[in-house]
Amino acid sequence: MDELIREILARPKAGGEVTVRGWLRTARHAKKVSFLEVFDGSCMAGIQAVAGPECARFEEEVRGLGTGCAVEAVGELVDSPGQGQRFEVHAREVKLVGGVDDDYPLQKKRHSFEFLRTIAHLRPRTNTLGAVLRVRDAASRAIDDFFHERGFVQLHSPVITLSDAEGAGDMFRVSTLDPSAPPRDDQGAVDYKQDFFEAPSYLTVSGQLEAEIGALALSRVYTFGPTFRAENSNTSRHLAEFWMVEPEVAFCEIEGLADLAEDFLKSVFRQVGEKCEDDLAFFDARIDDSVLSTLAHVIEEPFERITYTEAVEILEASGRKFEFPVSWGADLQSEHERFLTEEHFGKPLIVTGYPKGIKAFYMYCNDDQQTVAAMDVLVPRIGEIIGGSQREHRLDVLKARIAAQGLPEEEYWWYLDLRRFGSVPHAGFGLGFERLVQFMTGMANIRDVIPFPRVPGNASF
């Protein structure tokens, strides 16, 4: 394969013939010369191909090229006299590979993100979405590197499940039954025994429960895959399909989990910063001028650590009038989290010891019987970016928690078995991958950091 533009621009010096393939970002035609900016998505920059009358098919083909055309340019790589570019290609041949119709929607240089969401099949060709996808790729590699360097095994958890790990209830059902005329049992209820899995089945909201199985055999595992929520929230913070990173560690308690989460974020941000320097500089210049400084701050500064009770006391003493009132026993809202990270502490924050009444059944019950060993990592601009806990590994306590929340114990028989057969303290967290990308890029809407957003009323490209 020929070199990508990224590789050509990384050469130590000009010289020699190169072949550039890609799409035209711009095409300027002067009297006797055409300037064609070619990009291939491998990096933020494109490379300019300069074509004159000596170029093959100059009048017949080159002069008719426009924005969006797919081309192949062959010529000599030379030092560029223009500002902002190291090299350019003096083309001896430019071939049109794929033309564009007159209604090509990316003719203008700037489009609203709202408009671009309507053409998700074309928006990766824009500077912003191209940069987003490269940052996503770098972050994905950084996540795998972090865990593999620390002895974790990647576990592929199922997408189809019978259980609601979060207790949220907002799940997509998976069924082969005819929705207009499902079979009924003697009581008139839908007879799921005739369904494909012979029980009500759903798209998963989390790989955590399966990760616990892996951790209690392999010590350290992580899942990284799609998860789903059928919550009908049409906001800039919600997706129906999103990706989750969920490590699980045996012989680990809440303090060790907090250390892991802090090391994880610092490592990922550092590696992405090294791999995507130009892309992050673009976001800092065009999207949010605090992107680079905030990432540097997270990497360099130790995270603050407080309890939920201390967080509530700080919020109550702030004198700030919040949209959602602050009281012990109520969950922290995004406005509370951002106040703590952006104004009070001015740094990322790890909050532990949440009231057990607002947390899931599987979280370790503390000795005070009022709180659980839960943990949230809060960052500026986003609020919660990681949520996790030490898991309840005591069989009797776990059974009592399941009963107290009205959950059917028989559906968690295998989960209880893990506590019956060689149970150990263990802990894990979940990271919404799109929130991570949002934080790194400064993008305001979560729909703009995933290639094909799935939201209420829209599952098309």
Secondary structure, 3 states (H helix, E strand, C coil): CCCCHHHHHCCCCCCCEEEEEEEEEEEEECCCCEEEEEECCCCCCCEEEEECCCCECCCCCHHHCCCCCEEEEEEEEEECCCCCCCEEEEEEEEEEEECCCCCCCCCCCCCCHHHHHCCCCCHHHCHHHHHHHHHHHHHHHHHHHHHHHCCCEECCCCCEECCCCCCCCCCCEECCCCCCCCCECCCCCECHHHCCCCCCEEECCCCHHHHHHHHHHHCEEEEEEEEECCCCCCCCCCCCEEEEEEEEEECCCHHHHHHHHHHHHHHHHHHHHHHCHHHHHHHHHHCCCCHHHHHHHHHHCCCEEEEHHHHHHHHHHCCCCCCCCCCCCCCCCHHHHHHHHHHHCCCCEEEEEEEHHHCCCCECECCCCCEEEEEEEEECCCEEEEEEEEECCCHHHHHHHHHHCCCCHHHHHHHHHHHHCCCCCEEEEEEEHHHHHHHHHCCCCHHHCCCCCCECCECCC
